[in-house]
């Protein structure tokens, strides 16, 4: 689990990033402007920072410069913007940003950039520990190129693939139906009962809700693994679960 700071003046983006990163098992702190980001950084250290460039008080590049000049840029920073130019991205990486993501950000690019940033953070921590123990000279700081400069497609606006004619559940005409998913060895994995004496849409929604709840439980609440198992893109999956009223915390393991 990593400690991640998300700095963005848009509430919707903060909430979405927080939800995704929390689901990945990370602890997330939110800041809506540079002042809150300064306060958060002064109170503790972070393994990674997601920093928006365009903010009303101090822009993200200025804050990045400030941290670099005062020795507070000790963690990878991923810059985010929907209006920045290539020159801005180059400047940010020159100052010390780990990567640059252009909005709208796809889930795949976000998770990949976060994974690479945390890997860099872990490598730096291990090198520092080695130096502290007398295992070698202090490593030089390396500025990595931006992860992505091309526009990303907003998956949140993708068409809803489920619920069309090809996905209609066809079942025998009966008062109810038991759906038993068999494991490799033949033992039942899940038993569900569906009332088919309902309109088709309601019956289909009931099946889909049970389907996703089953996979959430099987994958201990990991949206990444559920997305892979069901073949849905993460943003589409979140929207589908909310539409069906699925409790997203139901399958997660307790943490202590």
C-alpha positions as CSV (number, residue, x, y, z in Angstrom):
1,X,0.0,0.0,0.0
2,X,1.3,3.4,-0.9
3,X,0.5,6.9,0.3
4,X,-0.6,9.1,-2.6
5,X,-1.5,12.8,-2.7
6,X,-4.0,13.9,-5.4
7,X,-4.0,17.6,-6.1
8,X,-6.8,18.9,-8.5
9,X,-9.3,21.7,-8.3
10,X,-12.0,19.7,-9.9
11,X,-14.1,17.8,-7.3
12,X,-15.2,15.1,-9.7
13,X,-11.7,14.2,-10.7
14,X,-10.5,14.1,-7.1
15,X,-13.3,11.8,-6.1
16,X,-12.8,9.5,-9.1
17,X,-9.0,9.2,-8.7
18,X,-9.5,8.7,-4.9
19,X,-12.0,5.9,-5.6
20,X,-9.8,4.1,-8.1
21,X,-6.6,4.4,-6.0
22,X,-8.4,3.3,-2.8
23,X,-9.7,0.3,-4.7
24,X,-6.1,-0.5,-5.7
25,X,-5.3,-0.6,-2.0
26,X,-3.6,2.8,-1.6
27,X,-4.1,5.4,1.1
28,X,-5.1,8.7,-0.7
29,X,-5.1,12.3,0.6
30,X,-6.8,15.0,-1.4
31,X,-6.0,18.6,-2.0
32,X,-8.0,21.1,-4.1
33,X,-5.3,23.7,-4.5
34,X,-1.6,24.4,-4.0
35,X,-2.1,25.7,-0.5
36,X,-3.7,22.5,0.7
37,X,-1.0,20.5,-1.2
38,X,1.8,22.5,0.6
39,X,0.1,21.8,4.0
40,X,-0.2,18.1,3.3
41,X,3.4,17.9,2.1
42,X,4.6,19.8,5.2
43,X,2.8,17.3,7.5
44,X,4.2,14.1,6.0
45,X,5.8,12.3,3.0
46,X,4.1,10.6,0.1
47,X,5.1,7.8,-2.2
48,X,3.6,9.6,-5.2
49,X,1.8,12.8,-6.1
50,X,-0.8,13.3,-8.9
51,X,-0.6,17.1,-9.6
52,X,-2.9,19.1,-11.8
53,X,-1.2,21.9,-13.8
54,X,-4.0,24.5,-14.1
55,X,-5.3,25.5,-10.6
56,X,-6.8,28.9,-9.5
57,X,-4.1,30.0,-7.0
58,X,-0.7,28.5,-7.9
59,X,-0.3,26.3,-10.9
60,X,1.1,22.9,-10.7
61,X,4.4,23.6,-12.5
62,X,5.1,26.5,-10.0
63,X,4.4,24.2,-7.1
64,X,6.7,21.6,-8.6
65,X,9.5,24.2,-8.9
66,X,8.9,25.3,-5.3
67,X,9.2,21.7,-4.0
68,X,12.3,21.1,-6.1
69,X,14.0,24.4,-4.9
70,X,13.2,23.6,-1.2
71,X,14.3,20.0,-1.3
72,X,10.7,18.7,-0.9
73,X,10.6,16.9,-4.3
74,X,11.5,13.6,-2.8
75,X,8.7,11.6,-4.4
76,X,7.7,11.0,-8.0
77,X,5.1,13.5,-9.3
78,X,2.8,12.8,-12.2
79,X,1.5,16.0,-13.8
80,X,-2.0,16.1,-15.2
81,X,-3.7,18.6,-17.6
82,X,-6.2,18.9,-20.3
83,X,-4.8,22.1,-21.8
84,X,-1.0,22.0,-21.4
85,X,1.3,22.2,-24.4
86,X,4.3,20.0,-25.2
87,X,6.5,22.8,-23.9
88,X,4.8,22.7,-20.6
89,X,5.2,18.9,-20.4
90,X,8.9,19.2,-21.3
91,X,9.4,21.9,-18.6
92,X,7.7,19.8,-16.0
93,X,9.8,16.8,-16.7
94,X,13.0,19.0,-16.8
95,X,12.1,20.2,-13.3
96,X,11.7,16.7,-12.1
97,X,8.2,15.4,-12.9
98,X,8.1,11.6,-13.4
99,X,5.4,11.7,-16.1
100,X,2.7,13.8,-17.7
101,X,-0.8,12.6,-18.4
102,X,-3.2,14.6,-20.6
103,X,-6.8,14.7,-19.7
104,X,-9.1,12.9,-20.2
105,X,-7.0,10.2,-18.7
106,X,-7.8,6.5,-19.5
107,X,-7.7,4.1,-16.6
108,X,-5.0,2.0,-18.3
109,X,-2.6,5.0,-18.6
110,X,-3.4,6.2,-15.1
111,X,-2.7,2.8,-13.5
112,X,0.4,2.2,-15.6
113,X,1.8,5.7,-14.7
114,X,1.1,5.1,-11.0
115,X,2.7,1.7,-11.1
116,X,5.8,3.0,-12.7
117,X,6.0,6.0,-10.3
118,X,5.7,3.7,-7.3
119,X,8.3,1.4,-8.7
120,X,10.6,4.4,-9.0
121,X,9.8,5.5,-5.5
122,X,10.6,2.0,-4.2
123,X,13.8,1.8,-6.1
124,X,14.9,5.2,-4.7
125,X,14.1,4.1,-1.2
126,X,16.1,0.9,-1.6
127,X,19.1,2.8,-2.9
128,X,18.9,5.3,-0.1
129,X,18.8,2.4,2.4
130,X,21.9,0.8,0.7
131,X,23.8,4.1,0.9
132,X,22.8,4.6,4.5
133,X,24.2,1.2,5.3
134,X,27.5,1.9,3.5
135,X,26.7,-0.2,0.5
136,X,27.6,2.4,-2.1
137,X,27.7,6.0,-3.3
138,X,24.6,8.1,-3.4
139,X,22.7,7.7,-6.7
140,X,22.4,10.6,-9.1
141,X,18.9,11.9,-9.7
142,X,17.4,10.8,-13.1
143,X,14.7,12.7,-14.8
144,X,12.5,10.3,-16.8
145,X,10.6,11.3,-19.9
146,X,6.9,11.9,-19.8
147,X,4.8,8.7,-20.0
148,X,2.3,10.0,-22.5
149,X,1.8,13.2,-24.5
150,X,-0.9,12.0,-27.0
151,X,-4.6,12.8,-26.2
152,X,-6.4,10.0,-24.3
153,X,-9.9,8.8,-25.0
154,X,-12.3,9.2,-22.1
155,X,-13.5,5.7,-21.4
156,X,-16.2,7.2,-19.1
157,X,-18.2,8.2,-22.2
158,X,-17.9,4.9,-24.0
159,X,-21.2,3.2,-25.0
160,X,-22.7,0.8,-22.5
161,X,-21.9,-2.6,-24.0
162,X,-24.1,-4.6,-21.7
163,X,-27.8,-4.8,-21.9
164,X,-28.1,-5.0,-25.6
165,X,-30.0,-7.7,-27.5
166,X,-26.9,-10.0,-27.7
167,X,-26.7,-10.0,-23.9
168,X,-30.3,-10.9,-23.2
169,X,-30.6,-13.8,-20.8
170,X,-32.6,-16.7,-22.4
171,X,-34.0,-19.1,-19.8
172,X,-36.7,-21.7,-19.6
173,X,-40.2,-20.4,-18.7
174,X,-40.4,-21.2,-15.0
175,X,-41.2,-19.4,-11.8
176,X,-37.5,-19.3,-10.9
177,X,-34.1,-20.6,-12.1
178,X,-31.0,-21.8,-10.2
179,X,-27.8,-20.7,-11.9
180,X,-24.9,-22.9,-10.8
181,X,-21.4,-21.9,-11.9
182,X,-19.2,-25.1,-11.9
183,X,-15.6,-25.0,-10.7
184,X,-12.9,-27.0,-12.6
185,X,-13.4,-30.0,-10.4
186,X,-17.2,-30.0,-10.9
187,X,-18.2,-28.7,-7.5
188,X,-20.7,-25.8,-7.4
189,X,-19.2,-22.4,-6.9
190,X,-22.4,-20.3,-6.6
191,X,-26.1,-20.9,-6.5
192,X,-28.5,-18.0,-7.4
193,X,-32.3,-18.0,-7.7
194,X,-33.9,-15.7,-10.1
195,X,-37.6,-14.8,-10.3
196,X,-38.5,-15.0,-14.0
197,X,-42.0,-13.8,-13.5
198,X,-40.8,-10.2,-14.1
199,X,-40.3,-7.9,-17.0
200,X,-37.2,-8.8,-19.1
201,X,-35.2,-5.8,-18.1
202,X,-35.7,-6.4,-14.3
203,X,-34.9,-10.0,-14.7
204,X,-31.7,-9.2,-16.7
205,X,-30.6,-6.6,-14.1
206,X,-31.1,-9.1,-11.3
207,X,-28.9,-11.6,-13.1
208,X,-26.2,-9.0,-13.9
209,X,-26.2,-7.7,-10.3
210,X,-25.7,-11.3,-8.9
211,X,-23.0,-11.9,-11.6
212,X,-21.0,-8.9,-10.6
213,X,-21.5,-9.5,-6.9
214,X,-20.2,-13.0,-7.3
215,X,-17.0,-11.9,-9.1
216,X,-16.4,-9.1,-6.6
217,X,-16.5,-11.7,-3.8
218,X,-14.3,-14.1,-5.8
219,X,-11.7,-11.4,-6.4
220,X,-11.9,-9.9,-2.9
221,X,-13.3,-6.6,-4.2
222,X,-10.4,-5.9,-6.6
223,X,-11.9,-3.9,-9.5
224,X,-8.8,-4.5,-11.6
225,X,-9.2,-8.3,-11.5
226,X,-13.0,-8.1,-11.9
227,X,-12.5,-6.0,-15.0
228,X,-10.1,-8.5,-16.4
229,X,-12.4,-11.4,-15.5
230,X,-15.6,-9.9,-17.0
231,X,-13.9,-8.2,-20.0
232,X,-15.0,-4.7,-19.1
233,X,-13.0,-1.5,-19.1
234,X,-12.6,-0.2,-15.5
235,X,-14.6,3.1,-15.9
236,X,-17.4,1.2,-17.7
237,X,-17.4,-1.4,-14.9
238,X,-17.7,1.3,-12.2
239,X,-20.6,2.9,-14.0
240,X,-22.4,-0.5,-14.5
241,X,-22.0,-1.4,-10.8
242,X,-23.5,1.9,-9.7
243,X,-26.4,1.5,-12.1
244,X,-27.2,-1.9,-10.7
245,X,-26.8,-0.7,-7.1
246,X,-23.9,-3.1,-6.3
247,X,-22.2,-2.5,-3.0
248,X,-18.6,-2.0,-4.0
249,X,-17.3,-2.7,-0.5
250,X,-19.0,-6.0,-0.2
251,X,-16.3,-8.3,-1.4
252,X,-13.2,-6.5,0.0
253,X,-11.0,-8.1,2.5
254,X,-10.8,-6.3,5.9
255,X,-7.6,-4.4,6.6
256,X,-6.0,-3.9,10.0
